[in-house]
């Protein structure tokens, strides 16, 4: 019966979406004719250089949010030109109250919606759906990303470019200079590109201004770009970047068990290099030798207590980021963090006509964590063996749609292999998007039962399928999807923590946009049903909710998990939960403050029984001065259970407390201090496993001094101090201490 209403909900979503009014057509913006400048431009934030005199002028802008393509309340002007080596853009932003401009000095890529900034979306391949994104704040802090209507925004990539900003008596101005060697375009003859200019203007609301209209209910962004013509005689590529690095570290470890004094080891030095060669403007070869894949900052805090599946962390390592959108598919069969310690690697990325491609090779020395997926949970194991990794994808564009094929191969010789291959596609119109993927895997697990029982040398062959449909209009959105993963499917080069299940999902969404204190009101309902391959229910749920956007860049949301079952062990546990989100960006000093979480009934997955609990996750981003940023985070999660003759007992309480303070001298130089404390307290008598640790805790502290000439020419000097709680201990004791230095410099030819 439950399966019937879930499928029926998806069908109703489809029917309702077809009946709803269609969104506006995806018409491009007004064309822009650009001209070459013969005069010099100095990138200093001032627009007085003679090189700007003949630049194309963009002075028609639209307020696309919260207004519906209205005339903006503030004036904005853009300027575009180029010379033999660079593409230039400039912005002149007028402001009735320049003292209200939000322009903190922060680290590169630290961009939030509560800051004044401008962006340039540049579609140099003129495909109408993907663009390189270059943004800078009113204090000159850079942010870059890839925007793709097919796969969304990816903030991982970094590019070589220059910018400078100035706050003036009438507002602020910005200059941007992008080397043609950074861009990817057809090197022959006159160019036809696409472009969008944007301005973020956060005051009582977050006002988003664009140089082109963005119709309500559309399902694309880059498709609204303005055609950009007049570019001709551009350099044809052949650009080389060599970025060698040298690093040194010294670590102190306990001389015996945890709690014994630390002994300082010898200084460890290592070096390597990254190389990027563009034989032409369309294709790129990346190579790396002994790369430094260390994380300068610990991953974002996540609570892992009472979770069923592995946690995901984003990729930030430079070698993997060229054309990173080509790794994005409906099933996450590529997760480059599975390549943990490569001795070297090479990658070719490019485009031939309307076919984009990427091919990656790496030798992974191992030592990282491998995910062992299941239908109702995942486990992990240390993969302490060498493997050869090959990943390839080709993608043929068909207007705003595409067809594609992916292959991955991880071969560890006698320690097994995993091979995955299959097609995927996306079909898109103004209101509809249909995506799908089908993959087949062939796996031989390592013969290492000493590490985990599933690794017994067995052979596994299976498949995975995903299909989804979404419908978007001015007020009504709907979504339906289906997953089917075989028990033996494995994607060892991806992030697939769950297999052996079938799932049907759907959602309905209605949005209105009033004026006044509330700028948007949204009501929705989410549906989900998931079973294992034999038909046993894993989880289901009906979740209605509502969200409003308010003044002070506010978001308030509530979701009521009205009826849900979840499988814990062999038990079906009934759940009801109220989830909430509240966040605001009220001022320059209080850039963001928020809280989210849930409370209600849940499953005790460790002991397969019902429980009652909740979570509170509070955060704040403060700017006491324009140069000092404080990030405060406090997460807490807890669960109560009923034991024989002991009702409503606290099973566990887990907490994460994190403080990050950054003082930025300039947009290139900063000092940062981080302290993070993680703890979990458990009532050992309430666990079926008597060896459960009653308390676990650790503290990690770090200090970093950094100077970044650009994203690949850097100097880091850092210190780290980690402390752990010994078994049956009452206080934290040092577990390691480290100092390190890293120098990297990008040589460009």
Buried (B, 14 or more C-beta within 10 A) or exposed (E): EBBEBBBEBBEBBBEBBEEBEBBBEBEBBEEBEBEBBEEEBEBEBBBEBEBBEBBBEBEBBBBBBBBBBEEBEBBBBBBBBBBEEBBBBBBBBBBEEBEEBBBBBBBBBBBBEBBBBBBBBBBBBBBBBBBBBBBBBBBBBBBBBBBBBBBEEBBBBBBBBBBBBBBBEEBBBBBBBBBBBBBBBBBEEEBBBBBBBBBBBBBEBBBBBBBBBBBBBBBBBBBBBBBBBBBEEBBBBEBBBBBBBBBBBBBBBBEEEBBEEBEEEEEEEEBBBBBBBBBBBBBBBBBBBEBBBEEBEBEEBEBEBBBBBBBEEEBBBBBBBBBBBBBBBBBBBBBBBBBBBBBBBBBBBBBEEEEBBBBBBBBBBBEBEBBBBBBBBBBBBEBBBBBBBBBBBBBBBEEBBBBBBBBBBBBBEEBBBBBBBBEBBBBBBBBBBBBBBBBBBBBBBBEBEEBBEBBEEEEBBBBBBBBBBBBBBBBBBBBBBBBBBBBBBBBBBBBBBBBBBBBBBBBBBBBEBEEEEBBBBBBBBBBBBBBBBEEEBBBBBBBBBBBBBBBBBBBBBBBBBBEBBBBBBEEBBEBBBBBBBBBBBBBBEBBBBBBBBBBBBBBBBBBBBBBBBBBBBBBBBBBEEBBBBBBBBBBBBBBBBBBEEEEEBBBBBBBBBBBBBBBBEEBBBBBBBBBBBBBBBBBEEBBEEEEBBBBBBBBBBBBBBBBBEBBBBBBBBBBBBBBBBEEEEEEBBBBBBBBBBBBBBBEBE
